[in-house]
Structure formats: structure tokens, C-alpha cells
Amino acid sequence: MENVLNLEKNDSKMSNISTDILPVQITETATAQLKNIKTSQNIPDDHGLRIGVKGGGCAGFSYILGFDKPKENDQVFEHEGLRVFMEKSHGIYLLGMEIDWVEGLNNRGFSFNNPNASDTCGCGTSFSA
């Protein structure tokens, strides 16, 4: 059963803040990197982390990860001081996914470990389900 709180915003729009657990895992290193990006790029406080999927990419879907303003159909979660926005319909593709930050000789950036992906591309940023 999902618990949702409705909070009134200054602009009179309602926003759903889910008290459930974020459907994806964000590792400690990814969280630190996201907070660093938000601070270093002066992302406004009314923006949160958007996690989602969109059609495209070499395997059929590609991941969305970036800072954005909330949209009407978003679920809103809190993760380690970050607001996280996700469209409810994206949950079927993202449930159980882990977002990590990798820093190595050949690869540096966010990585997505998605148990729902039936196939992934070589770059790791797109998948099919």
C-alpha cells in the first residue's frame, strides 16, 4: 500500500511526496557525485533529480538522469537530502535498478545496473525490456 502526502506549494499546485522507499537504489558514491553536481552547477532548490526512461538509444530505451523541475504526474521521493522525481509509469522499467558512479581508467560516469533489462548496449546507457 502506497502512502502519499499531499503538500501545498506556493504556486497552489499539489505535489505528491511518497513516503515509500525509492524504487531504485543510488549508491553512496553516486549520491555524493549528484550532490556535488547540484552544488557546483548552482542547480536551484526547486529542482530535483529526475530518474526515468525514454524511447531511443541503440537497445530501445535510454535512461534519464538529470536535474529538473517537478511535473504534474511525478512521484516525489527523498533520498539523502535530494528530492527525486520519477513518473509512476517508468517504475516498471526501473524497479530494483542501481545507479552507481564509476571512476576508472577506461570509464567515468554513472552506471545503471537494471535487473529489468533483457538486453543492454555496449555503452550501458540504453536497454531493452
The 8 nearest C-alpha neighbors of each residue, nearest first, counted from 0:
[[1, 2, 19, 3, 18, 17, 20, 4],
 [2, 0, 3, 19, 17, 18, 20, 4],
 [1, 3, 18, 17, 19, 0, 4, 16],
 [4, 2, 17, 16, 18, 15, 1, 5],
 [3, 5, 16, 15, 6, 17, 2, 18],
 [4, 6, 15, 14, 13, 3, 16, 7],
 [7, 5, 14, 13, 4, 8, 15, 16],
 [6, 8, 13, 11, 12, 5, 9, 14],
 [9, 7, 11, 10, 12, 13, 6, 14],
 [8, 10, 11, 7, 12, 13, 6, 14],
 [9, 11, 8, 12, 7, 13, 14, 6],
 [12, 10, 8, 9, 7, 13, 14, 6],
 [13, 11, 10, 8, 7, 14, 9, 71],
 [12, 14, 7, 6, 5, 8, 11, 15],
 [13, 15, 6, 5, 16, 12, 7, 8],
 [14, 16, 5, 4, 74, 75, 3, 17],
 [17, 15, 75, 4, 3, 76, 14, 18],
 [18, 16, 3, 19, 76, 75, 15, 2],
 [17, 19, 2, 3, 16, 20, 76, 4],
 [20, 18, 17, 1, 21, 2, 76, 3],
 [19, 21, 22, 18, 76, 17, 23, 77],
 [20, 22, 23, 76, 19, 24, 78, 77],
 [23, 21, 94, 95, 20, 24, 90, 93],
 [24, 22, 96, 95, 21, 94, 97, 93],
 [23, 25, 97, 98, 96, 26, 95, 22],
 [26, 24, 98, 97, 29, 30, 99, 23],
 [27, 25, 29, 99, 28, 30, 98, 24],
 [26, 28, 30, 29, 31, 25, 99, 100],
 [27, 29, 31, 30, 26, 100, 32, 99],
 [30, 28, 100, 99, 32, 26, 31, 27],
 [29, 31, 27, 33, 32, 28, 26, 34],
 [32, 30, 28, 34, 29, 33, 35, 27],
 [31, 33, 35, 29, 30, 34, 36, 28],
 [34, 32, 36, 30, 35, 31, 29, 37],
 [33, 35, 37, 31, 36, 32, 30, 38],
 [34, 36, 32, 38, 33, 37, 39, 31],
 [37, 35, 33, 39, 34, 38, 40, 32],
 [38, 36, 42, 34, 35, 40, 39, 41],
 [37, 39, 41, 35, 36, 40, 34, 42],
 [38, 40, 36, 41, 37, 35, 42, 34],
 [39, 41, 37, 38, 42, 36, 35, 43],
 [42, 40, 38, 39, 37, 43, 36, 44],
 [41, 43, 37, 40, 38, 44, 46, 66],
 [44, 42, 45, 46, 41, 37, 47, 38],
 [43, 45, 46, 42, 47, 41, 37, 68],
 [44, 46, 43, 68, 47, 69, 67, 42],
 [47, 45, 68, 67, 44, 43, 66, 42],
 [46, 48, 82, 66, 83, 67, 49, 68],
 [47, 49, 66, 83, 65, 84, 82, 67],
 [50, 48, 84, 65, 64, 66, 83, 85],
 [51, 49, 64, 63, 85, 84, 48, 65],
 [52, 50, 63, 62, 89, 85, 49, 64],
 [51, 53, 62, 63, 61, 60, 89, 54],
 [54, 52, 61, 60, 55, 62, 63, 51],
 [53, 55, 60, 59, 61, 52, 56, 62],
 [56, 54, 60, 59, 61, 53, 57, 58],
 [55, 57, 61, 125, 59, 58, 60, 54],
 [56, 58, 59, 125, 120, 55, 126, 60],
 [59, 57, 126, 127, 125, 56, 120, 60],
 [60, 58, 55, 127, 56, 57, 126, 54],
 [61, 59, 54, 55, 126, 125, 53, 56],
 [60, 62, 125, 56, 53, 52, 124, 55],
 [61, 63, 52, 51, 124, 125, 64, 53],
 [62, 64, 51, 52, 50, 65, 61, 49],
 [65, 63, 50, 49, 62, 51, 48, 66],
 [66, 64, 49, 48, 67, 63, 50, 47],
 [65, 67, 48, 47, 49, 46, 68, 64],
 [66, 68, 46, 47, 49, 48, 65, 69],
 [67, 69, 46, 47, 45, 70, 66, 49],
 [70, 68, 67, 84, 73, 71, 46, 47],
 [71, 69, 73, 72, 68, 84, 86, 14],
 [70, 72, 73, 69, 14, 13, 12, 74],
 [73, 71, 70, 86, 74, 87, 85, 69],
 [74, 72, 86, 85, 70, 71, 84, 75],
 [73, 75, 85, 84, 86, 15, 87, 17],
 [76, 74, 16, 84, 83, 17, 15, 73],
 [75, 77, 83, 17, 82, 16, 21, 78],
 [76, 78, 82, 81, 83, 80, 79, 75],
 [79, 77, 81, 80, 82, 76, 83, 21],
 [78, 80, 81, 77, 30, 82, 27, 34],
 [79, 81, 78, 77, 82, 34, 83, 30],
 [82, 80, 78, 79, 77, 83, 47, 48],
 [81, 83, 77, 47, 76, 48, 78, 75],
 [82, 84, 48, 76, 47, 75, 49, 77],
 [85, 83, 49, 75, 74, 73, 48, 50],
 [86, 84, 74, 73, 50, 49, 51, 87],
 [85, 87, 73, 88, 89, 74, 72, 84],
 [86, 88, 89, 90, 74, 85, 73, 72],
 [89, 87, 86, 90, 91, 92, 85, 51],
 [90, 88, 87, 86, 91, 92, 51, 93],
 [89, 91, 93, 92, 94, 88, 87, 22],
 [90, 92, 89, 93, 94, 88, 115, 87],
 [93, 91, 90, 89, 115, 94, 128, 116],
 [92, 94, 90, 96, 91, 95, 89, 23],
 [95, 93, 22, 90, 96, 23, 91, 92],
 [94, 96, 23, 22, 93, 97, 114, 24],
 [97, 95, 113, 23, 93, 112, 94, 24],
 [96, 98, 24, 112, 25, 23, 111, 99],
 [99, 97, 25, 111, 110, 24, 26, 112],
 [98, 100, 29, 110, 26, 109, 25, 97],
 [101, 99, 109, 29, 108, 28, 110, 102],
 [102, 100, 107, 108, 109, 103, 99, 110],
 [101, 103, 107, 106, 108, 100, 104, 105],
 [102, 104, 106, 105, 107, 101, 108, 100],
 [103, 105, 106, 102, 107, 101, 108, 100],
 [106, 104, 103, 107, 102, 101, 108, 122],
 [105, 107, 103, 104, 102, 108, 101, 109],
 [108, 106, 102, 101, 103, 105, 109, 100],
 [109, 107, 101, 100, 110, 102, 106, 99],
 [108, 110, 100, 99, 101, 98, 111, 29],
 [109, 111, 99, 98, 100, 108, 112, 101],
 [110, 112, 98, 97, 113, 99, 109, 96],
 [113, 111, 97, 96, 98, 114, 110, 99],
 [112, 114, 96, 115, 116, 111, 97, 93],
 [113, 115, 116, 96, 112, 95, 117, 94],
 [116, 114, 113, 92, 128, 117, 93, 94],
 [117, 115, 128, 118, 127, 114, 113, 126],
 [116, 118, 128, 127, 115, 119, 126, 114],
 [119, 117, 127, 116, 126, 120, 128, 58],
 [120, 118, 126, 125, 58, 123, 127, 116],
 [119, 121, 123, 122, 58, 125, 126, 57],
 [120, 122, 123, 119, 124, 125, 57, 58],
 [121, 123, 120, 124, 125, 119, 57, 110],
 [124, 122, 120, 121, 125, 119, 110, 111],
 [125, 123, 122, 61, 62, 126, 120, 111],
 [124, 126, 61, 60, 56, 58, 123, 120],
 [127, 125, 119, 58, 60, 118, 116, 59],
 [126, 128, 59, 118, 58, 116, 117, 60],
 [127, 116, 117, 115, 126, 118, 92, 59]]
